Structures are given as C-alpha cells and as structure tokens.
Amino acid sequence: MVHNNLIASSKPYKITGPGIDPGANGALTLEKILSQTIGVLTLVAAIYFAFQIIFAGYSFISANGDEKAMNTARKRLTDGVLGITIIVAAIGIVSLLTTLAGIPNIFNINSAIDKMF
C-alpha cells in the first residue's frame, strides 16, 4: 500500500519537503532551517543599517544648516551605528559562548544534546 498517493490520482505522487521523509533526521532539518534563516536575517539587518548610515550622511549634506534636519540626520546616523554595533556584538557574544560551552556550532542540536548527557 502506497501512502503518498493523492486520493483522486491513479499515479503515485511523492510528497517531499522538510519533515515529510520518515527517514530524515528532524533535528538536522530544523537546525539547517534555523541557521539559514538567522544568517539571512543578519545579512539583511547589516545591509539595512549600512543604508541608514549612507542616507544619514546624505541628510547631513543636504541639510544646508537647518538645525531640525541636522538633528534628524544625527539621530538616523546614531541609530545606524548602534544597529550595526548590536549585530556585531551579538555575533561575537554567541560565538564566544558556544566556544566556551564546547559546542562547535550553536545550531548543531545533536552535539549540544550529546554534550549535556
């Protein structure tokens, strides 16, 4: 009996995807998805804050001495630098903690569980 058949189909249809294959290791699939998602979000955040710094510089140039525009540009620049600093610090802290814990990869759930027991 084939379990991956569509009800109205005469041909077998194989359903694939993360978590569908009964032989797959769910922890490895989850750690791969989490790792890729966090990596992409970190990259997007770094690009966003870099653009904020560039736009803040443009705002300073185009302020023409207007105090309100200068303050807005200064706040935008401060937020951009603070954002990039937080991103770099978070990556460094997580790397340090995982190294101190003896886990080579924070998202390697299997090795983390093995270290605990």
C-alpha positions in Angstrom: 0.0 0.0 0.0 1.4 3.4 -1.0 0.8 6.2 1.5 2.0 9.0 -0.7 -0.8 8.8 -3.3 -3.3 11.5 -3.9 -6.8 10.4 -3.4 -8.1 11.2 -6.9 -4.9 10.2 -8.7 -4.2 6.9 -10.3 -0.4 7.7 -10.5 1.7 7.7 -7.3 2.6 11.2 -6.2 5.6 11.5 -3.9 5.2 14.3 -1.4 8.5 15.8 -0.5 9.8 18.6 1.8 11.3 19.2 5.2 9.9 16.8 7.8 8.0 14.6 5.2 10.6 11.9 4.7 10.3 9.4 7.6 14.0 8.5 7.3 15.1 12.1 7.7 16.5 13.4 10.9 14.2 16.2 12.1 16.8 17.9 14.3 19.2 18.3 11.3 16.5 19.7 9.1 15.4 22.2 11.9 19.0 23.3 12.6 19.6 23.9 8.9 16.4 26.0 8.5 17.2 28.0 11.7 20.8 28.5 10.7 19.9 29.7 7.2 17.1 32.0 8.5 19.3 33.6 11.1 22.1 34.1 8.6 19.8 35.7 6.1 18.2 38.0 8.7 21.6 39.0 10.0 22.7 39.9 6.5 19.5 41.9 5.8 19.9 43.8 9.1 23.5 44.6 8.3 22.6 45.9 4.8 19.7 47.9 6.2 21.8 49.6 8.8 24.6 50.3 6.3 22.0 52.0 4.1 20.8 54.0 7.1 24.3 55.3 7.7 24.6 56.3 4.0 21.2 58.0 4.0 22.1 59.8 7.2 25.3 61.1 5.5 23.2 62.3 2.6 20.8 64.0 5.0 23.7 65.9 6.7 24.9 67.1 3.3 21.5 68.2 2.2 20.5 69.8 5.5 22.1 73.2 4.5 22.5 74.3 8.1 18.8 73.5 9.1 19.0 72.5 12.7 15.9 70.3 12.6 17.2 68.4 9.6 20.7 68.1 11.2 19.2 66.6 14.4 17.1 64.1 12.3 20.2 63.1 10.4 22.2 62.8 13.6 19.6 60.5 15.1 19.5 58.4 12.0 23.3 58.1 12.0 23.3 57.2 15.7 20.6 54.5 15.1 22.5 53.1 12.2 25.8 52.8 14.0 24.1 51.4 17.1 22.3 48.8 15.0 25.5 47.6 13.3 27.2 47.6 16.7 24.5 45.4 18.2 24.7 43.0 15.2 28.4 42.6 15.5 28.3 42.3 19.3 25.5 39.6 19.1 27.5 37.5 16.7 30.6 37.9 18.8 28.8 37.0 22.1 27.1 34.0 20.6 30.4 32.7 19.1 32.2 33.2 22.5 29.5 31.4 24.5 29.4 28.5 22.1 33.2 28.2 22.1 33.2 28.3 25.9 30.5 25.7 26.1 32.5 23.4 23.8 29.8 23.5 21.0 31.4 24.0 17.6 28.1 25.1 16.0 25.3 26.6 18.1 22.7 25.1 15.8 24.1 21.6 15.9 21.4 20.4 18.2 22.6 16.8 18.3 26.1 17.7 19.5 24.6 20.1 22.1 22.4 17.3 23.5 25.4 14.9 23.5 27.4 17.4 25.5 24.7 17.7 28.1 24.4 14.0 28.7 
